[in-house]
């Protein structure tokens, strides 16, 4: 019966997808996450090898940010 191998494949794909936290954020989700961390004027969003970079303002100061695959926001120096 061919149904069993198909069900196994679907189950494996579902489990593999459910275990991964590295889902890509949409641009709106990324901006919302950055703003929730206290930044404003989010702009210049780019995907790079180190993560997604952006410019933003915090406490009146322009900063460069990188958001890694886990969603952690870090200021670049």
C-alpha positions as CSV (number, residue, x, y, z in Angstrom):
1,X,0.0,0.0,0.0
2,X,1.5,3.4,-1.0
3,X,-0.4,5.4,1.6
4,X,1.9,4.4,4.4
5,X,5.2,5.7,2.9
6,X,3.4,8.9,1.9
7,X,2.2,9.4,5.5
8,X,5.7,8.7,6.8
9,X,7.1,11.4,4.5
10,X,4.5,13.9,5.5
11,X,5.1,13.2,9.2
12,X,8.8,13.6,8.9
13,X,8.5,16.9,7.0
14,X,6.0,18.2,9.6
15,X,8.3,17.3,12.5
16,X,11.4,18.8,10.8
17,X,9.5,22.0,10.1
18,X,8.1,22.1,13.7
19,X,11.6,21.8,15.2
20,X,13.1,24.7,13.3
21,X,13.0,28.1,15.0
22,X,14.9,29.7,12.1
23,X,11.8,30.8,10.3
24,X,12.5,34.0,8.3
25,X,10.7,37.0,9.6
26,X,8.8,39.2,7.2
27,X,9.9,42.8,6.9
28,X,6.9,44.0,8.9
29,X,7.6,41.4,11.6
30,X,11.3,42.5,11.7
31,X,10.4,46.2,12.0
32,X,7.9,45.4,14.7
33,X,10.5,43.4,16.7
34,X,13.1,46.2,16.4
35,X,10.5,48.8,17.4
36,X,9.4,46.7,20.4
37,X,13.1,46.7,21.5
38,X,12.9,50.6,21.7
39,X,14.2,51.6,18.3
40,X,12.5,54.1,15.9
41,X,13.0,55.2,12.3
42,X,13.9,51.7,11.1
43,X,15.4,51.8,7.6
44,X,18.0,50.4,5.2
45,X,17.1,46.7,5.8
46,X,19.4,44.3,4.1
47,X,20.0,40.6,4.3
48,X,23.7,39.7,4.8
49,X,25.8,36.7,5.7
50,X,25.7,37.7,9.4
51,X,21.9,38.2,9.5
52,X,19.6,41.0,8.6
53,X,21.0,44.5,9.1
54,X,19.1,47.8,9.5
55,X,19.6,51.4,10.6
56,X,17.5,52.8,13.4
57,X,17.4,55.4,16.1
58,X,17.5,54.9,19.8
59,X,17.8,57.6,22.4
60,X,18.3,60.2,19.6
61,X,21.3,58.3,18.3
62,X,21.5,56.6,14.9
63,X,22.7,52.9,15.2
64,X,23.3,50.0,12.9
65,X,21.7,46.8,14.0
66,X,22.0,43.1,13.0
67,X,19.2,40.7,13.7
68,X,20.5,37.1,13.7
69,X,18.6,34.0,12.6
70,X,17.3,33.5,16.2
71,X,15.8,37.0,16.2
72,X,18.3,38.5,18.6
73,X,18.9,42.2,17.9
74,X,22.4,43.5,18.4
75,X,24.0,46.9,17.8
76,X,27.0,46.9,15.6
77,X,30.0,49.0,16.6
